[in-house]
Amino acid sequence: MDEMSSKHIAAIFIILSIGSFYINFYDGDKNKYEQAGKKQTAIFRKIERLYYDAKSENKPDSVKYIGQLDILMKEFDGTTITKQICGSNWYAHYKLFSEMEKRWIEDQLSLTFWKDKFPNTLKIFILIVFCVILLSIIYRFN
């Protein structure tokens, strides 16, 4: 039994080491990611203000608001960084849906927790972990 546990500990340390090397590849770009995040948060706030401005008017000028939204979306697209670290989308979901005031998005888009707020890759990861655990339990009892 001791031999088996030392193999598990070694495997865990190998996985952690590989993960640490992977994360270090992105360390040099940390400031770039931070600046992009700040710009995107500022754009998010501008879109929120635009939404409430349009909502507060009796007869909003849709052409004006759509034009302003297009400008903000082009600005947002210019700040995106396509090369992302694995799992960063989970963290982004958490930041948006747990820490920011986003009621206006939920009301406008009718978002649900499981379908929209819970990342699909996290659902798949949980399913895979569950299957591995289930298979290991079945394997041990056979």
N, C-alpha and C positions, 0 to 999 in steps of 0.2 A: 504494500500500500504506500509506503514512503517513497518508493521508486516512482510510482505513478504521480504522486503529488509534486515531486520535484520536476517531473516532465511538464506538468501543467504550469508550474511557476515559471519555468524556462520559456515555455510557449507564450505566456502572458508578457514576459519581459521582451521577447523578440517582437511581438506585435506592438508594444508600446514604443520600442526603439524605432521601428519602421514608421510609426505614426509621427514620432518626433522629427525624424528626418524629412518626412513629407511636409510637415508644418514649417520647418525651417526654410524650405524653398520659397515660401511666401513672406518670410520675415523682412526682406529688403524692401518690399512694396507696401509695408504697413502704413506708411504715411499717405501713400496714394489712395489706398482703400479708405482711410479715415477721412481724407478730404472729399472723396466721392460720396461717402455716406453723409457728411455734413451738407454738401450741396443738394443731395437728393432729399434730405429732411427739410431743407429750406424750400425746395420746390413743392414738396408735399404740403407744407403749410400754405404756400401761395395758392395751390389748387383748392385747399380747404376754404380759404378766404373767398376765392372765386365762386365756389359752390354756394356759400352762404350769401354772398352778394346777389347772385342770380336768384336764389330762393327767396330773398327778402323783397324783390321787386314784384309788383302786381303783374306787369307784362314785360318780362325780361327780353332784352334784345339778344336773341339766340345767336345771331351772326357775330356780334361783338364778343360774347362769351366763348363761343366756339373758336374764334380767332385767337383769343387770349389763351385758351386751353391748348391749342395747337402750338403756340409759341413755347408754353411751359413744357409740353411733351417733347418738343425738339431739344429744349435745354436739358431735360431729363435724359433723353437718349444720348446726348453728348457726354454725360457723366458716367454712363454705365461702363463697367469693367466686365468683360465676358469671362476672363480667366478667374475662376473662383475656387476656393479651397473646398474640398469635399465636406459637406455638412453645413456649410455657411447658409444655405437656404433654410435650414431648420432654425438657425439662430435668427435669421431675418424674419421668418414667420413669427417667432416668439416676440421679437422686438416690436413688430407692427401690431400684432393682435393682443399682446399682453401689457405692453408698456405705454403705447401711444394712445391718445384720445382719437378713436377712429369710428365713433358711433355713426357719423355721417356716411361713411363708406358702407357700413353694415346696413343702414337703413336704405340707402340708395340701391345697393346691389343685392339685398336680401341674402346675405351670406349665412351659411350654417357652419357649425363647428367642424363636424366630421368631413363634410364635402369640400369646404373652402379654406378653413383655417388650419387644418391638420395636413402637413405636407405629404404628398403621395409617396415620396421616397421614404419618409419615416414610416408610413403604413407598410410598405414593402419590407423595410428593414425589420420591423416588429414581427411581421408574418414569418420571415425567414428565421429569426431568432426563436420564435415559438415552435416552428417546425423542427429546428435542430434540437431544441430541448426535448420535444415530444419523441423524436426519433432516438435520441440518446436514452431516454427513459425506457422506451420499448426494447431497445437493444440490450440494456442491462438486465431486464427481466426475462429475456429469452435465452 
